[in-house]
Amino acid sequence: MNRRENLKLLFTGSLASGLFMTGCGPEAPKEIAHAPVIGEGTKWGRTPEEMAHNAALKEDVFFTEGEMEKLNYLVDVIIPKDDVSGSATDAGVPDFIEFIVKDMPHYQTPMRGGLMWLDNQADDRFGKTFMEASTEERIQIIDDIAYPDKAKPAMSRGVKFFNTLRDLTSTGFFTSQEGFKDLDYKGNRPNVWDGIPDEVMAKHGFKLEEKYIPIYMNPDTRATLAQWDDEGNLIG
Amino acid sequence: MSFQINSPGEAYDVIIVGSGAGGGMASKILSEAGFSVAVVEAGGDFDPAKEEDRTQLRFPWESPRRGASTRLRPFGDFDAAIGGWDIEGEPYTKADGTEFDWFRSRMVGGRTNHWGRISLRFGPNDFKRKDIDGMGDNWPIGYDDLKPYYDKVDKLIGVFGSKEGIYNEPDGFFLPPPKPRLHELYIKKGADKMSVPVMPSRLSILTKPINNERGACFFCNQCNRACQAYADFSAGTCLVKPAMKKGKVDLYTYAMVRKVTTDAKGLATGVSYISKVDMKEYKLKSRVVVLGASACESARIMLNSKSSVHPDGLGNGSGMIGRYLHDSTGSDRMGFIPDLVDRQKYNEDGVGGMHVYTPWWLDNSKLDFARGYHIEYWGGMSMPSYGFGFGMDTIRKHIKDEFGNPGTAGGYGAGLKKDIRRYFGSMVGMSGRGECIPRYDNYCEIDNNTVDKFGIPVLKFNYTWSDQEINQAKHMQDTFEEVLTNAGAVLFGEKAGPESKYGLHAPGRIIHEVGTTRMGNDPKTSVLNSNCQSHECKNLFVVDGGSFVSQADKNPTWTILALAWRTSDHIVSELKKKNI
């Protein structure tokens, strides 16, 4: 896709007019000495080193099947499906956690140890593994570690693990497509910012400062070429 | 113009080392004057309008780490700047008990590809601080010398803002500023109660087109990812590439300059560089050499360019190269505004950065530190990426439910999910960026024991903060707490205290390092004259932040651009007069 087609895709409808005075940007740069393309070019701006690193991380496997089974259960306890959006597993959170612990190795031992700690607890309390325990029994353990301000001191290792798992699950979910749907996220697309909607200004009790109103960016004139008088006043 | 590889014997009029703000501006002005120019860049080519280079308008799930930072991209996986504080094969060292973190971007346009676009002119006081507080040194030039160039930079590159008539925050030729965001109005409400000014920010982002080569901003809030429409300033898209299109400019990429070559008289004859592609050394010749490799990299090149005429490094008879290294101070605080919980959703992206800011507003003669700081603001409904949703083990207890009942720390399940949803968009933060006192004792030098992977001796840093900067950071923390509290915010974490130097970042972290080849009228105490020309090598010039005598509490880019233009005009004049 060339630059012009690219921009055509970007600026649709009313946005399309006037952004470029001639509708055509700078030409591609001329050839470059001592700058051959390394590898097969970039993808979303990745350098060849980044592409190789990401591919190697994806290739590697950290969590065992048993650990993955526990993770799948736990992330959905933390972020379940509700009437707004799907669950953490619907959003692919376990795969995200699998990647991030390889990308940030400081997570590896706390996560592996934390998942094992759940089995130790289940064994001590019920004589079985965490996943063999009943739902009520599992929730009993989770309740002991999910509330940092109420947890007993003996549970502090579990609390720390659950805090980390809550962080990774929440961030994994809310940075996914499912999470953006949940947040009703409206940004990351071309638009024209013309200030806070009037009803929101009213609700929060704000008014724009009078003195700036004449100079704020005006959507109606944003496509015309800027010109100034000698005093630096914008006249075009 | 078609491209030709220059044989070693063929000379350019000017070689420019580095393609960032200073090098980019020099390439434009010198090529427009008709001179042949070689721009030598240590990194690769980069053009954000090319689909393969695009990180703009991507969603977090397009990154396997959801936009988290990496060694190569410390500001996140989508950040345009390639390099960072820790580059493979390009080390630097630090003297025991000192700190300095050196951020480099190896690419066309350098660090201008991701910077905050905060474009503040230095004011009249900023050039003459010694006259005011007796500390440091005055610049050999003043605001009036640079004003015409600031004006020209405004018109060439574009900056939005509001005319305020504040003496030390000079107005320029501004484009229209964007209206404030909701959290910015809360901050202003808090700041108003303590008479801290909050006014439209000044960023080099086109809210209107200024020419037919660059588009206008489409408000995605992602200038740090570099803009496909060239609606923000970066040196590659706005200076180097246009210069290549119109003039006799050759761009050498993956070319790591080892030294400036000199003749028997000690004059510069060109540069010697190592190609990162084949690891071989090449030489280029020119009548004039312009260094714009960044304050520390240019100092390194000069220190490594020893000869019988320049035994301590090129133009270093004064021993001042590397001395007076200084970075902005920085300290931050964040919290969230309960009145913003459960807010109405709309596209709040705006431009890439704050729509309002606070310029320095107090009189230092009544304070226990000599120089000021400005405050940058952030928060609101910016796009979630890695890290969003963290901290519910402490934050959630402050998120009240619909009936006003306090929340519970931590937890799980539908209630947690709902609270994070309601919390989105309520976070605010602020960052102080201040002026430090340049000191002879803060410096970089050549480490005689260490080379990089190209065999080039590396820099060793010696840098400590003084009470001046620490007291300033304390004042920042007090101000932040008061503004946030007045805005109705719940503050996160404990207030930074003396054990962390009040949250003062390590030197180098704000990436405003300047001063290593400072200008002055006395060749014994400065490296460059007031035209950024070496006192001791008349055809060598420096156009990056190295020439700064002091850096003000302003971001340095706009001043680098203005100075580089002024220096380039001087080079044109001297070349035409055959003085160099």
Interface residues (C-beta under 8 A of the other chain):
Chain A: M1 R3 N6 L7 L10 F11 L15 G18 L19 F20 M21 T22 C24 G25 P26 E27 A28 P29 K30 E31 I32 A33 H34 A35 P36 I38 G41 T42 K43 W44 G45 T47 E49 E50 N54 L57 K58 V77 I78 I79 P80 D82 V84 F96 F99 I100 D103 M104 I142 A146 Y147 P148 D149 V159 F162 N163 R166 D167 S170 T171 G172 F173 F174 T175 S176 Q177 G179 F180 D182 L183 D184 Y185 K186 G187 N188 R189 P190 N191 V192 W193 D194 G195 I196 P197 E199 V200 K203 H204 F206 L208 Y212 I215 Y216 M217 N218 T221 R222 A223 T224 L225 A226 W228 G232 N233 L234
Chain B: M1 S2 F3 I5 N6 G44 D45 D47 A49 K50 E51 E52 D53 R54 T55 L57 R58 F59 P60 W61 E62 S63 P64 R65 R66 G67 A68 T70 L72 F78 A80 I82 E88 D151 D154 K155 G158 F160 S162 K163 D171 G172 F173 F174 L175 P176 P177 P178 K179 P180 R181 L182 L185 Y186 K189 P200 T207 K208 P209 I210 N211 N212 E213 R214 G215 A216 F218 F219 C220 N221 Q222 Q228 A229 Y230 T237 K241 P242 M244 K245 D250 L251 Y252 T253 Y254 A255 S275 V277 D278 Y282 D339 R343 Q344 K345 Y346 N347 E348 D349 G350 V351 M381 S382 M383 P384 S385 Y386 G387 F388 G389 F390 G391 M392 D393 T394 K397 T408 A409 G410 G411 Y412 G413 A414 L416 K417 K418 I420 R421 F424
